Amino acid sequence: MRPLSQRIVDRLIAWHVPLLIVGIVAVAVALVPAGGLQFDRSIENMFAPDDPLLGPYARLKRAFGGNEIVLAVYVDEELLHPDGRGIERLAKVSQRLDSVPGVRDVVSLDQPLGPLVVDDQSRLARPVRKLFEGYTHSADGKIASVVFLAGCNMRCPYCHACHLVMGQPALERSN
């Protein structure tokens, strides 16, 4: 008697054409409902419905508006280097993120002191670093983060303030 694995292989080979047809039919049937799938990119839907962090996030959003708060985090072994090279890199990352359409505001360790934030001769440097520790950088100074708000671009069909902010009429609403 042949082993079970050999018998399975023999059957798969013998039935390869009918199995191929079944596979093609299954894909064709699945294409219809798959066309209706939508990807929801909202932060709220990244939380489980019973996640304890969802409540505080909802309160934050109500208090500060409907903007999405996003963190860009990266490792920089020289973030707090005394010559300011890490802070200069951080400032460039912040500027690049700030120039992205839809980004409303950017906060990082390089603000407001710039390179002085690593100058221990400055009496503000240490208190500022300590104040933002855990938000804009790690305690060891090797991880940097840039916090940014993805704001409204005033282009959705529900906008009531477009003409005030941009000097243009609101977009036509689709029914």
C-alpha positions as a Markdown table, in Angstrom:
| # | Residue | x | y | z |
|---|---|---|---|---|
| 1 | Met | 0.0 | 0.0 | 0.0 |
| 2 | Arg | 1.3 | 3.5 | -0.9 |
| 3 | Pro | 1.7 | 6.2 | 1.7 |
| 4 | Leu | -1.2 | 8.7 | 2.2 |
| 5 | Ser | 0.9 | 11.6 | 0.9 |
| 6 | Gln | 1.5 | 9.8 | -2.4 |
| 7 | Arg | -2.1 | 9.0 | -2.8 |
| 8 | Ile | -3.1 | 12.7 | -2.2 |
| 9 | Val | -0.5 | 13.8 | -4.8 |
| 10 | Asp | -1.8 | 11.3 | -7.3 |
| 11 | Arg | -5.4 | 12.5 | -6.9 |
| 12 | Leu | -4.3 | 16.2 | -7.2 |
| 13 | Ile | -2.5 | 15.4 | -10.4 |
| 14 | Ala | -5.4 | 13.4 | -11.8 |
| 15 | Trp | -7.9 | 16.1 | -10.9 |
| 16 | His | -5.8 | 19.2 | -11.8 |
| 17 | Val | -8.1 | 20.4 | -14.6 |
| 18 | Pro | -11.4 | 20.2 | -12.6 |
| 19 | Leu | -9.6 | 21.8 | -9.6 |
| 20 | Leu | -8.4 | 24.6 | -11.8 |
| 21 | Ile | -11.9 | 25.2 | -13.1 |
| 22 | Val | -13.3 | 25.3 | -9.5 |
| 23 | Gly | -10.6 | 27.8 | -8.6 |
| 24 | Ile | -11.4 | 30.1 | -11.5 |
| 25 | Val | -15.1 | 29.9 | -10.7 |
| 26 | Ala | -14.4 | 30.7 | -7.0 |
| 27 | Val | -12.3 | 33.8 | -8.0 |
| 28 | Ala | -15.0 | 35.0 | -10.4 |
| 29 | Val | -17.7 | 34.6 | -7.7 |
| 30 | Ala | -15.5 | 36.4 | -5.2 |
| 31 | Leu | -14.8 | 39.4 | -7.5 |
| 32 | Val | -18.4 | 40.6 | -7.2 |
| 33 | Pro | -18.5 | 41.2 | -3.4 |
| 34 | Ala | -14.8 | 42.3 | -3.4 |
| 35 | Gly | -15.7 | 45.2 | -5.7 |
| 36 | Gly | -17.7 | 46.7 | -2.8 |
| 37 | Leu | -15.0 | 46.6 | -0.2 |
| 38 | Gln | -13.7 | 49.9 | 1.1 |
| 39 | Phe | -10.6 | 50.7 | 3.1 |
| 40 | Asp | -11.4 | 52.9 | 6.1 |
| 41 | Arg | -8.2 | 54.9 | 7.1 |
| 42 | Ser | -9.6 | 56.6 | 10.1 |
| 43 | Ile | -7.7 | 56.2 | 13.4 |
| 44 | Glu | -10.9 | 55.4 | 15.3 |
| 45 | Asn | -11.2 | 52.1 | 13.4 |
| 46 | Met | -7.7 | 51.1 | 14.3 |
| 47 | Phe | -8.9 | 50.7 | 17.9 |
| 48 | Ala | -10.9 | 47.7 | 19.0 |
| 49 | Pro | -14.5 | 48.8 | 20.0 |
| 50 | Asp | -13.7 | 48.1 | 23.7 |
| 51 | Asp | -10.2 | 49.6 | 23.7 |
| 52 | Pro | -9.8 | 51.8 | 26.8 |
| 53 | Leu | -7.8 | 54.3 | 24.7 |
| 54 | Leu | -10.7 | 55.0 | 22.4 |
| 55 | Gly | -12.5 | 57.2 | 24.9 |
| 56 | Pro | -9.5 | 59.5 | 25.6 |
| 57 | Tyr | -8.8 | 59.8 | 21.9 |
| 58 | Ala | -12.5 | 60.7 | 21.2 |
| 59 | Arg | -12.3 | 63.4 | 23.9 |
| 60 | Leu | -9.0 | 64.7 | 22.4 |
| 61 | Lys | -10.6 | 64.9 | 19.0 |
| 62 | Arg | -13.7 | 66.7 | 20.4 |
| 63 | Ala | -11.5 | 69.2 | 22.3 |
| 64 | Phe | -9.0 | 70.0 | 19.5 |
| 65 | Gly | -11.0 | 69.4 | 16.4 |
| 66 | Gly | -11.5 | 66.6 | 13.8 |
| 67 | Asn | -7.8 | 66.5 | 12.9 |
| 68 | Glu | -5.9 | 63.3 | 12.9 |
| 69 | Ile | -2.8 | 63.4 | 15.2 |
| 70 | Val | 0.1 | 61.4 | 13.7 |
| 71 | Leu | 3.6 | 60.6 | 14.9 |
| 72 | Ala | 6.6 | 60.1 | 12.7 |
| 73 | Val | 9.2 | 58.3 | 14.8 |
| 74 | Tyr | 12.7 | 57.5 | 13.8 |
| 75 | Val | 16.0 | 56.4 | 15.5 |
| 76 | Asp | 18.8 | 59.0 | 15.5 |
| 77 | Glu | 21.8 | 58.1 | 17.7 |
| 78 | Glu | 23.0 | 61.7 | 17.4 |
| 79 | Leu | 19.8 | 63.5 | 18.1 |
| 80 | Leu | 21.2 | 65.3 | 21.1 |
| 81 | His | 24.7 | 65.7 | 19.8 |
| 82 | Pro | 26.3 | 68.9 | 21.2 |
| 83 | Asp | 27.1 | 70.3 | 17.7 |
| 84 | Gly | 23.4 | 70.2 | 16.8 |
| 85 | Arg | 23.6 | 67.8 | 13.8 |
| 86 | Gly | 20.8 | 65.6 | 15.1 |
| 87 | Ile | 18.5 | 68.6 | 15.8 |
| 88 | Glu | 19.3 | 69.9 | 12.3 |
| 89 | Arg | 18.2 | 66.6 | 10.8 |
| 90 | Leu | 15.0 | 66.7 | 12.9 |
| 91 | Ala | 14.3 | 70.3 | 11.7 |
| 92 | Lys | 14.6 | 69.1 | 8.1 |
| 93 | Val | 12.2 | 66.2 | 8.7 |
| 94 | Ser | 9.8 | 68.6 | 10.4 |
| 95 | Gln | 10.0 | 71.0 | 7.5 |
| 96 | Arg | 9.4 | 68.2 | 4.9 |
| 97 | Leu | 6.4 | 67.0 | 6.8 |
| 98 | Asp | 5.1 | 70.5 | 7.2 |
| 99 | Ser | 5.2 | 71.0 | 3.4 |
| 100 | Val | 3.0 | 68.0 | 2.8 |
| 101 | Pro | -0.5 | 69.0 | 1.6 |
| 102 | Gly | -3.0 | 68.4 | 4.3 |
| 103 | Val | -0.6 | 68.8 | 7.2 |
| 104 | Arg | -1.9 | 71.6 | 9.4 |
| 105 | Asp | 0.8 | 71.8 | 12.1 |
| 106 | Val | 4.1 | 70.2 | 13.1 |
| 107 | Val | 5.6 | 69.9 | 16.6 |
| 108 | Ser | 9.1 | 68.6 | 17.3 |
| 109 | Leu | 12.0 | 69.1 | 19.7 |
| 110 | Asp | 13.7 | 71.6 | 17.4 |
| 111 | Gln | 11.0 | 74.1 | 18.2 |
| 112 | Pro | 11.2 | 76.8 | 19.5 |
| 113 | Leu | 14.9 | 76.8 | 20.5 |
| 114 | Gly | 16.4 | 75.2 | 17.3 |
| 115 | Pro | 20.0 | 74.0 | 17.8 |
| 116 | Leu | 20.1 | 75.7 | 21.2 |
| 117 | Val | 18.0 | 72.9 | 22.7 |
| 118 | Val | 21.2 | 70.8 | 22.9 |
| 119 | Asp | 23.4 | 73.6 | 24.2 |
| 120 | Asp | 23.9 | 72.9 | 27.9 |
| 121 | Gln | 25.1 | 76.5 | 28.3 |
| 122 | Ser | 21.6 | 77.7 | 27.6 |
| 123 | Arg | 19.5 | 77.7 | 30.8 |
| 124 | Leu | 16.4 | 76.7 | 28.8 |
| 125 | Ala | 17.9 | 73.7 | 27.0 |
| 126 | Arg | 17.5 | 71.1 | 29.8 |
| 127 | Pro | 14.1 | 72.2 | 31.0 |
| 128 | Val | 12.7 | 72.2 | 27.5 |
| 129 | Arg | 14.2 | 68.7 | 26.8 |
| 130 | Lys | 12.8 | 67.4 | 30.1 |
| 131 | Leu | 9.4 | 68.9 | 29.4 |
| 132 | Phe | 9.1 | 67.2 | 26.0 |
| 133 | Glu | 10.8 | 64.0 | 27.0 |
| 134 | Gly | 8.6 | 61.0 | 26.1 |
| 135 | Tyr | 6.7 | 63.1 | 23.5 |
| 136 | Thr | 9.2 | 64.5 | 21.0 |
| 137 | His | 12.1 | 62.3 | 22.0 |
| 138 | Ser | 13.1 | 59.4 | 24.1 |
| 139 | Ala | 14.7 | 59.8 | 27.6 |
| 140 | Asp | 18.1 | 58.6 | 26.2 |
| 141 | Gly | 17.9 | 61.0 | 23.3 |
| 142 | Lys | 18.2 | 58.3 | 20.6 |
| 143 | Ile | 14.6 | 58.3 | 19.3 |
| 144 | Ala | 13.0 | 61.4 | 17.7 |
| 145 | Ser | 9.4 | 61.9 | 16.9 |
| 146 | Val | 7.6 | 64.6 | 15.0 |
| 147 | Val | 3.9 | 65.1 | 15.9 |
| 148 | Phe | 1.8 | 66.5 | 13.2 |
| 149 | Leu | -1.9 | 67.3 | 12.7 |
| 150 | Ala | -3.4 | 66.2 | 9.4 |
| 151 | Gly | -6.0 | 69.0 | 8.9 |
| 152 | Cys | -8.9 | 69.8 | 6.7 |
| 153 | Asn | -8.0 | 70.7 | 3.1 |
| 154 | Met | -11.3 | 72.6 | 2.7 |
| 155 | Arg | -12.1 | 70.5 | -0.4 |
| 156 | Cys | -14.8 | 68.0 | 0.7 |
| 157 | Pro | -18.4 | 68.5 | -0.4 |
| 158 | Tyr | -19.5 | 69.2 | 3.2 |
| 159 | Cys | -17.3 | 72.3 | 3.7 |
| 160 | His | -19.0 | 75.4 | 4.9 |
| 161 | Ala | -15.9 | 77.5 | 5.5 |
| 162 | Cys | -14.0 | 77.2 | 2.2 |
| 163 | His | -15.2 | 80.6 | 0.9 |
| 164 | Leu | -14.0 | 82.2 | 4.2 |
| 165 | Val | -10.6 | 80.6 | 4.3 |
| 166 | Met | -9.7 | 80.3 | 0.7 |
| 167 | Gly | -11.8 | 82.9 | -1.0 |
| 168 | Gln | -13.5 | 80.3 | -3.1 |
| 169 | Pro | -17.1 | 79.0 | -3.1 |
| 170 | Ala | -17.8 | 75.7 | -1.5 |
| 171 | Leu | -17.7 | 72.8 | -3.8 |
| 172 | Glu | -21.0 | 71.6 | -5.3 |
| 173 | Arg | -22.7 | 69.0 | -3.2 |
| 174 | Ser | -23.5 | 65.7 | -4.8 |
| 175 | Asn | -26.9 | 64.2 | -4.0 |
